[in-house]
Amino acid sequence: MLTEDIRNSAIDIADLNQLKLDLNCLQPVDAGEYIAQLPKKKRAIAFRLLNKCQAIDVFEYLPPDVQEDLLNSLHDIQVAQIVEAMSPDERAELFDELPAGVVKRLLQTLSPEERQATATILGYSEGTAGRVMTTEYVRLREGLTVGEALSKIRLQDKDKETIYYAYVTDDNRKLVSVVSLRQLIFTFPDVLIREIASDRVVKVKTETCQGEVAHIMQRYDLIAIPVVDREDRLVGIVTIDDVMDILEEEATEDIQKLAGVSGGDEDTLSPPHVTIRKRLPWLLANIVLYIGAASAISPFQGVISQVPVLAIIMPILANSSGNVAFQVVSVTVRGIGVGEVTPKDTVPLLRKEVMAGAGTAIALGLALGILSLIWSPPQDRWVSVIAGIVMIANVLLAATLGTLLPMGLKRVNLDPALISGPLMTTTLDALGFFTFLSMISFALHVFKG
């Protein structure tokens, strides 16, 4: 965390010497957080106080919009130094956020090697392993000894993003095996790499989706995973820090979709116009959906006028079934997201949710029945029986749909999180209101003629 003194410096950057000392003593991620929170006009001042190495490290931790602002305010030489020093995957992520003209200009400032590495990553589709991989990895030849491999790592691979794993390839760059740094350190120098390297390599293709990459690394407890092309040639690696970003992004998108927020790029501190743009479409769509629920009520206005207690019971009925549906959908989407369940598990998962839903439905049905009994006048106490029955039916339906719909979407390769809370709740409201009022109407016709 930032110290209170440094936070206060953000208000008026008066003592620049002290601020310079403080910023250069911070961890890059903390310095980046501090600079990002400054007013736009002061960011460039604070960033220029960083020494060259600190500035390069801090830049990668800044939000894309702040990075773009700084690039526009820095001299071309400073920009070239920063962009050149970035890792290829971070550079590609930055270029994704910049205008095409700016990207073209920045590419020209890169060395041929870095330009090629960046162009390679940008050539892959968004959301794939190729787009988030880095081309900075340790590659060894099969014929090397352990001593030769360690010498190569010391002399040539000091700038690689990670050296915990070294990847062994043949003369055509095809991935053959993998060896860990631990194995190299604790093996005699004259032992050949091929004798200790493992040929059981967990790897992914360049076109593998990012979510699957994250789940594979999570499953096998890897801190890096090799990426190969269609000819099985090693082209890069995905590291654990990238996977953490992927998992956070996926979780954010799923939560926002479940809550009915369009898109996946609204941050907590997003400007008001971004918040409006992301939320308003869903809210307007929700009004349209509620027209359906209102339409289910409209034909029964006379029934409600005859039994006024229905106006008290109906919101409870709708809220309870909607909450059950949201709970089930959330658990199911989360299970699919982390790989705990697949469409093959639909039947056992449905059985479990229906059994749990039955217990919940009976309890909620009894609660609503008792409340209806208390609130109803003596001549309308029969309403409590119907209210309890409809509550049980609606909760069971909520548990069923909350399981089947996400699983169905996953089976046809669509995002299960598309089943949003507002959509499910409104659908259940319409069905519940229609069923409840239809039964009440029928009962009135039978008992009161």
C-alpha positions, 0 to 999 in steps of 0.5 A: 500500500502507498504511504500517507505521505505519498498519497498527500503528494498527489494533491500538490506536487510541491516537493518534487525531490521527495516525490521522486525519491518516494516513487523510485523506492516503491514497488512498480505496481504501487507506483503505477497505482499511485500515478493512475490515481493522479489528475491527468495533468500531473501524471506525466510530471510524476512519471518523468520523476521515475528513473529509466528502469523504474519507468519501464517496469511501472508502465506495464502496470498502468491502465491502458487509457493512462498508458495512452495519455503518457505516450502522447505526453512523452518525447519520442525517445522516451516512448521508444525506450519504454515500448522496446523494453516491454514484453511482447505480450504486454506490448501487443495488449497495449497496441490493441488499445491504441489507434492504428496510426499510433501503432504503426508509428510505434512499430517503426521504433522497435528493433526488427526482432521486437517488431517481429515478435509483436507482429506475430502475437498481433497476428493471432485472433483475440481470445486465443493463447497466441494473443496472450503468449510471450515469445520470451522463453528458454529454448534448449537443444536436445544434444546439450549437457546440463552444464552447457544448458546452464551456461546458455541460460546465464549468458543469453536468457537473463531477459526471458520472462520466466526461466523456471522451465526450459523447453527442449526442441529439435532442429525444426523447433518442434517441442520435444520435452521440458526440463525444470530449472530445479532439475538442471541445478541438481543434476551433474553438469555432464549429464545430457538434457535428454536424459532428465527432460520429460517428454510428457509435456502439457501444451496448448495450440495457438488457437486454444481459447484463453479460458481453456489455457487458464483451466489447463494451467490450473489443473496441472499447477503450472506456472507456464505452459508452452504454445505450439503452432499447427506443426507442433513448433514451439512459438511461445509460452503463457505465464501464470501472471497472464492466466491470473488476468484471464481468470479475473477477466472471465470472472468479471464478464460472467458476473456482469452478464449474470447481473445484466450488464452488457459488455465486460469492460466496466470497471468500478471507477468507470466514468458515468457515461461508460456506466450508463452505456453498459447498463442502460441497454439491459435496463431498457430490455428489462422493461420490455421483458416486464411488459410480458410479466405485466401482460400475464397480470393484465387479464386478471385485474378483476380477480385482484380487485375481488381478492386484494390480498393478492397484491401483497402475496404476488411480490413475495412469490416473484421475489422468492422464485427469482432468488432461487433461480439466480442462486442455481444459475450462479452456481451452475455457471461457476461450476462450468467456468472452473471445469467442475461440471460439463454438459455430461453432468447435466442429469446428476446436477439436475437431480441434486438441484431438484432435490435441494429445490424440493426441500427449499420449495416446501419450506418457502411454500409453507412460509408463504401459505402461513403469511397468506393465511395471516393477511387474508380476511376469513372469507379469502383464507383459501388463497393461502393453499393456492399461494403455497402450491404455486410457490412450490411449483415455481421454485422447482421450475426455477431450480430446473431452468437454472440448471438446464439453460446454462448447460444447454448453452454450453452444449451448443458452445455458447457462453452459459453466463448469457442466462442473466439474472434479470432474464430468468427472474422476469420469465419466472415472474410471468409464469408464476403470475399467470399460473397463480392468478389462473388458479385463483380465477378458477377457484373464484369461479368454483366457490363463488360462482 
